[in-house]
Amino acid sequence: MVSITTQRLTDEIKRQQKLSENITNLVTQISTGTKINKASDDPQAWVQISEIGRAQAQQSNWSANADYAQSRYATADSAMDELSTLLVRARELVISASSPARASSQSSIAAELDGVRESINQLLSQKDASGLPVFDSGQPVRIPVANGYNIEAVPTVESLTQGISVGGAPQTLDNILSNAVAAINSGDSTALTSSLDAVNSAGDHIATARTLHGIRGDRIDKVIETLETNGMQTEERRMALQDTDLATAIAQVQANLLSLQAAQTTYTKISQQSLFDLIR
């Protein structure tokens, strides 16, 4: 009888210890908001959470790169808008210089046009807030935003200023404007007509470049949207694996507390019976 009672007492003690451990773990899950705090809690889920963590770190890097690309794009877009405005003014000046009524003002028109040329050159060589050139030079910088996928955020200076087709021959933007200044100073009507055509070609060239830049912007926006969607889906997976379901955890604590109280009552009864038997 004593050995049976002792075994029952041992079983009840183990049961109470297990219930106490469960309650402690559940309380920890509730207080931390995390149901998996160590690998032993759920080895398979722990591995998945670790993999998700690495994926989220990589996605964070890609998102930062995409934001950087968008920032560069916006700065270059503003500069290209100003470039277009300056070329419109250059066209107006050449047209004005072609008017016989403005013959006496040729020198001032030429000086203003040369100022426009200088402004364009400064614009094309300007740097952004971080000290980097607004436009790439030579090869465009390709920014990684996903596995095996890189994007270009801005055009190169060369693509904006070189290879402008004028009468079937390529010219540079600076040459076009320099020739226009010379034509105004000379007052030669033929040269002025040719310069106007060249300035118009430069305007068309920049308009095409702006269209291509808009395509870059759309591509960057889609990348950011995709990264945000992927990020939310990945976070949902992590939360499903790791985060505590408070309602369920609280219900389990209450159930375990009731079981523990019942176990303690049983233990007391067995203890009292054992003591009675021993005395008797």
N, C-alpha and C positions, 0 to 999 in steps of 0.2 A: 504493500500500500504506500509506504513511504517513497519507494523508488518511482512508482507511477506518478505520485503527486509531484515529486521533484522534477521529473521529466516534463510534466505539464507546466510547472512553473518556469522551467528553462525555455520551453516553447513560447510561453506568453511573454517572457522577457525579450526574446528575439523578435517576436511580432511587434511589441511596443517600440523596440529600437528601430525596426524597419519603418514603422509608421512615423516615428519622430524624424527620421532621415528624410522621408518623403515630404513631410510638412516643411522641414528646413529648406529643402531644395525648391519647393514650390514658392515659399516666401521669398527666397533669393530671386527666383524668376520674376516674381511680381515686382520686387523692389528695383531690379536692374532692367526689367523690360525685355530680358533675353532668356530664352528657355534652354539655350545651349551655351554654356560658359566654359566647357572643357571637352576635349575629344571623347572622353569616356561617357559623356551624356548621350551622345548619339554619333558613333564613329563615322557612319556613312554621310550623315548630314553635315558633320564637321568638315569632311573632305570637300563636299559641294560648296559649303560656305567659304572655305579657303579659296577654291577656284573662282568663285564669284567675286571675292575680294580682289584677286589679281586682275580679273576682267574689269572691275570698276576702276581700279587704279589706271589701267591702260586707257579706258574710256575717258577718264578725267584728263589725261594727257592729250588725247585727241580733241576733246572739247576745248581745251585751252588753246590748242593749235588752230582750231576752227575759228575761235573768237579772235585770235591774233590775225588770221587771214581776213576776217570781216572788218577788223579795224584798219588794216592796210588798204583793203578795198575802198572803204569809205573815204579815207584820206586822199587816195589817188583819184577817186570819183570827183571829189571837190576840186582838186587841182585841174582835172581835165575839163570840168565845167568852166573854170576860169580861163583855161587855155582856149576853149571855144569862143568865149566872150572877147578875148584879146584878138583872135583872128577875125571876128566880125568887125571889130574896130579897125583892124588893118585893111580889110576890104573897103570899109567906108572911106578911109583916108585915100586909098588909091583912086577910088571913084571920084572923090572930091578933087584930087589933083588933076584928074583928066578933064575937068571943066575949065574952059577958057576964062571964065569969070574969076577963077582962083589962081590965075597965073602969078599974081603978085605975092601970093601966100605959099608958094611952092616950098620955100626953105623951112617955114614953120611946120608945114605938113610933113615934110621929110624928117624933120627933127622929132616930131611926135611918133611917126612910124618907127624910127630908129629906137625910140624909147619903148615902143611896144615890143620890138625885137628883143631888146635887153630884158624886158620883163618876162618874156616867154623863156629865154635862156635861164633866167634865175628860177623861174617856176619849175622847169624841168630838172634842175639840179638841187632843189630844196630838200630838206630833211624833215622827218616827222618828229613828234615829241620825244621819241626814244633815241633820236640822233641817227636813225637809219634813213637812207635815201627813200623818197616817196616812190620813185620808179626804179625798177631793177635795171641793171646795166649788163649788157652781154647776154648771158643765159638767164632766163627767169628763175626765181627761187620757187621751188616746188615744196609745198608744206604737207607733211604726212597727216592725214586725218582718219585713216583706217588701215587695216592690213592690206598692203599692196596698193593703196590708193593715195595719191598726192594731188594737190590742187595748186594752181597759180592764182595769186591774189591781185597782182598788178601787171600792167604791161611793161615792156622795157623801153628805155629812152629811145633806143634805136628804132623800135617799131613805130614810135610816134613821129620821129624826125627824119627818118631816112626812107628812101624808096618811094617818094611821092611822085606819081606819074604826072608829068607835065608835057603834053604833046607827044606822049609815047616814050619820053626819056625820064629816067629817075633823077630826082633832085632832093636836096635836103631842105628842111624847113628854114634853117638859117640862111641858106643861099637864096631861097625864094624871097625872103624879106629883105635881105641885103640888096638884091637886084631891084626890088621895088623901090627902095630908098634911092638907089642910083638913078632909076628911071624918072622919079619925081624931080630930083635935082637937075637932070638933063632936060626935062620938059619935052622929051621926044614922045610923040603920040603913039608911035608903033611900039616903043618899049613899054609905055604905060599900059597899052592894051594887052601885051604879052604878060606883064606883071599881074594885071588883074586876073587873067586866066590862071596864072600860077597860084595866086593867093586863093582863088576859088577852089583849085585842086587841093590845096593844103587844107582848106576847110572841109572838103569832102573826105579827105584822108582821116582827119581827126574825128569826123562824124562816124565813119566806119569803125574807128578804134573805140569810140564810146559805145557803139552797139556791141562789139566784142566784149567790152568791159562789163556791160550789163549782163551778158551771158555768164561771165565769171561770178558776178554777184548772185545770180539765180542759183548757180551751182553751189556756192558757199552756203546760201540759205537752206538749200535742200540737205546739205551735209549736216548742218547744225540741227535741223529738224529731225533727221534720222538719228543722230547721236542722242538727242533728248528723248526720243521714243525708246531707243535701245536702253538708255540709262534708266528710264522709269520701269521698263519690263524687267531689267536685271535687279533693280531694287525691290520690286514686288516679289521676285523669286527669293531674294535674300530674306525679306521680311517673313515670307511664308515658312521658311526653314528655321529662322533664328528668333524672331520676335515672339514674345509671350502673348497668348490669347488670354487677356485678363479675366474675362468672364469664366472661361473654362478652368483656369488656374485657381481662382477664388472658390469655385464650386468644388474643386478637388481638395483644397485645403479644408473646407468645411466637412467634406465627407471623411477625410482622414482624421480630423479632430473627433468626429463622432465615433469612428472606429477605435481611435486611441482611448477615448473615454470608456467605451465598451470593454476594451482589452484590459484597462486598468481595473474596472469593476470585476471582471472575471478573475484577474490576478489576485485581487483582494479576497474574493471568495475562496479561491484555491489555497491561498496562504492561511486563511482562518481555519479551513478544514484540516490542513496539514498540521497546524499547531495543536488543534483539538485532538487529532489522532495520536500525536506524539505524547501528549499529556496523558491520554487515556491508556 
